[in-house]
Amino acid sequence: MCEKKVLKVGIIGCGGIANNKHLPGLKSCENILLVAFCDIVIDRAQKAKEEYGTEDAKVYTDYRELLEDKSIDVVHVLTPNISHAEISIAAMEADKHVMCEKPMAKTSKEARAMVEAQKKTGKLLTIGYQNRFRADSTYLKSVCEHNELGDVYFAKAHAIRRCAVPTWGVFLDEEAQGGGPLIDIGTHSLDLTLWFLNKYDVKYVVGNTYHKLGKKPSPHNTFGEWNAEDFNVEDSAFGFITMKDGTTIVLESSWALHTLQTGEAIVTLCGTEGGADMQEGLRLNGAKYGKFYTTTPSLGEGGVDFYDGKSVKPNELEAQLWMENVRNNTQPLVTPAQALVVTEILEAIYTSAKTGKPVFFE
């Protein structure tokens, strides 16, 4: 049996998403070496190197210097949204395969430039939508692929928090991120929905955004009190998406909303033969033999975020399969074309909210 090629990986951006998701995921992979770490705060890069890197791993504050290392095979771009496109394109042009954290880019123009760079360079590019790798997600994807729900013509993409506004980093900075909960957590729910449906042809989008609860500090916020003056993104956003085949998708996203119906990266699907939702674990419903039914598939232990069961965690499975894509030069589960449509829809919701008009897709 041939021994797997050892892949050398560089990390650009050593903040929360790197330490909480990507680095632990990569640690679970075999035959990889974390050989370079870059962050504008040198201490963050140094800390990541000490915990995850090889003994001789390099530390940088300028990503361009990291990309000059010809021995690096793969780069993970884990920076604020504003620099996703710039760094990802530069990395592909430097002959590196790229995993870019979600969303693909701050704007659809930047995302399209990333797609073009991938085509031009021939390097692999994927986006960090790790919720596709959950056990409930992969099961529901199989249900959809086997057409068990029939023609799914209505769906909801849920990303609602009662009061959990991220108060660190640049999450509240519109210039750096491009928006608030819609582009932060709504993007995960929308990606899952489109993936389940395997529908990416959009007809038009209508959206509304709100900056209501963010105007005043909240002592009840899960992540600590925010500064209202620095909170310049929406705290809630809602979209109505009509696909070219007539399918309706409702997208709801909020960091702070007075509701008990909360949940992130979960989806509801309604079809001609049955339905599914992820509100209380994965549930399938329909009618057979003259009776309605509801079933809850047994998915085994683990396989969901923040659960220490026996199954592989989504971030670990994401990293492992991504590294196999690189070794075998195979298409990743999350393709650039799919991620581009997610970004286009998010942007259309923001545009519709600003103009008060629907945004039609060509």
ZILIN-V159953 format. One record per residue. SS is DSSP state (alpha for helix, beta for strand, coil for the rest). BURIAL is I if it has 9 or more other ideal C-beta (glycine too) atoms within 8 Angstrom, else O. Layout:
SS/BURIAL ; SS/BURIAL
This chain:
coil/O ; coil/O ; coil/O ; coil/O ; coil/O ; coil/O ; beta/I ; beta/I ; beta/I ; beta/I ; beta/I ; beta/I ; coil/I ; coil/I ; coil/I ; alpha/O ; alpha/I ; alpha/I ; alpha/I ; alpha/O ; alpha/I ; alpha/I ; alpha/I ; alpha/I ; alpha/I ; alpha/I ; alpha/O ; coil/I ; coil/I ; coil/O ; coil/I ; beta/I ; beta/O ; beta/I ; beta/I ; beta/I ; beta/I ; beta/I ; coil/I ; coil/O ; coil/O ; alpha/O ; alpha/O ; alpha/I ; alpha/I ; alpha/I ; alpha/I ; alpha/I ; alpha/I ; alpha/O ; alpha/O ; alpha/O ; coil/I ; coil/O ; coil/O ; coil/O ; coil/I ; beta/I ; beta/I ; beta/I ; coil/O ; coil/O ; alpha/I ; alpha/O ; alpha/O ; alpha/I ; alpha/I ; coil/O ; coil/I ; coil/O ; coil/O ; coil/I ; coil/I ; beta/I ; beta/I ; beta/I ; beta/I ; coil/I ; coil/I ; coil/I ; alpha/I ; alpha/I ; alpha/I ; alpha/I ; alpha/I ; alpha/O ; alpha/I ; alpha/I ; alpha/I ; alpha/I ; alpha/I ; alpha/I ; alpha/O ; coil/O ; coil/O ; coil/I ; beta/I ; beta/I ; beta/I ; beta/I ; beta/I ; coil/I ; coil/I ; coil/I ; coil/I ; coil/I ; coil/I ; alpha/I ; alpha/O ; alpha/I ; alpha/I ; alpha/I ; alpha/I ; alpha/I ; alpha/I ; alpha/O ; alpha/I ; alpha/I ; alpha/O ; alpha/O ; alpha/I ; coil/O ; coil/I ; coil/I ; beta/I ; beta/I ; beta/I ; beta/I ; coil/I ; alpha/I ; alpha/I ; alpha/I ; alpha/I ; coil/I ; alpha/I ; alpha/I ; alpha/I ; alpha/I ; alpha/I ; alpha/I ; alpha/I ; alpha/O ; alpha/I ; alpha/I ; alpha/O ; coil/O ; coil/O ; coil/I ; coil/I ; coil/I ; coil/O ; beta/I ; beta/I ; beta/I ; beta/I ; beta/I ; beta/I ; beta/I ; beta/I ; beta/I ; coil/I ; coil/I ; beta/I ; coil/I ; coil/I ; coil/I ; coil/I ; coil/O ; coil/O ; coil/O ; coil/I ; coil/I ; coil/I ; alpha/I ; alpha/O ; alpha/I ; alpha/I ; coil/I ; coil/I ; coil/I ; alpha/I ; alpha/I ; alpha/I ; alpha/I ; alpha/I ; alpha/I ; alpha/I ; alpha/I ; alpha/I ; alpha/I ; alpha/I ; alpha/I ; alpha/I ; alpha/I ; alpha/I ; alpha/I ; alpha/I ; coil/O ; coil/O ; coil/O ; coil/O ; beta/I ; beta/O ; beta/I ; beta/I ; beta/I ; beta/I ; beta/O ; beta/I ; beta/O ; coil/I ; coil/O ; alpha/I ; alpha/I ; alpha/O ; coil/O ; coil/O ; coil/I ; coil/O ; coil/O ; coil/I ; coil/O ; coil/O ; coil/O ; coil/O ; coil/I ; coil/O ; alpha/I ; alpha/O ; alpha/O ; coil/I ; coil/O ; coil/I ; coil/I ; coil/I ; beta/I ; beta/I ; beta/I ; beta/I ; beta/I ; beta/I ; beta/I ; beta/I ; coil/O ; coil/O ; coil/O ; coil/I ; beta/I ; beta/I ; beta/I ; beta/I ; beta/I ; beta/I ; beta/I ; coil/I ; beta/I ; coil/I ; coil/O ; coil/O ; coil/O ; coil/O ; coil/O ; beta/I ; beta/I ; beta/I ; beta/I ; beta/I ; beta/I ; beta/I ; beta/I ; beta/I ; coil/O ; coil/I ; coil/I ; beta/I ; beta/I ; beta/I ; coil/I ; coil/O ; coil/O ; coil/O ; coil/I ; beta/I ; beta/I ; beta/I ; beta/I ; beta/O ; beta/O ; coil/O ; coil/O ; beta/O ; beta/O ; beta/O ; beta/O ; beta/O ; coil/O ; coil/O ; coil/O ; coil/O ; coil/I ; coil/O ; coil/I ; coil/I ; coil/I ; coil/O ; coil/O ; coil/O ; coil/O ; coil/I ; coil/O ; coil/I ; coil/I ; coil/I ; alpha/I ; alpha/I ; alpha/I ; alpha/I ; alpha/I ; alpha/I ; alpha/I ; alpha/I ; alpha/I ; alpha/I ; alpha/I ; alpha/I ; alpha/I ; alpha/I ; alpha/O ; coil/O ; coil/O ; coil/O ; coil/I ; coil/O ; coil/I ; coil/I ; alpha/I ; alpha/O ; alpha/I ; alpha/I ; alpha/I ; alpha/I ; alpha/I ; alpha/I ; alpha/I ; alpha/I ; alpha/I ; alpha/I ; alpha/I ; alpha/I ; alpha/I ; alpha/I ; alpha/I ; alpha/I ; alpha/O ; alpha/O ; coil/O ; coil/O ; coil/O ; beta/I ; beta/O ; coil/I ; coil/O
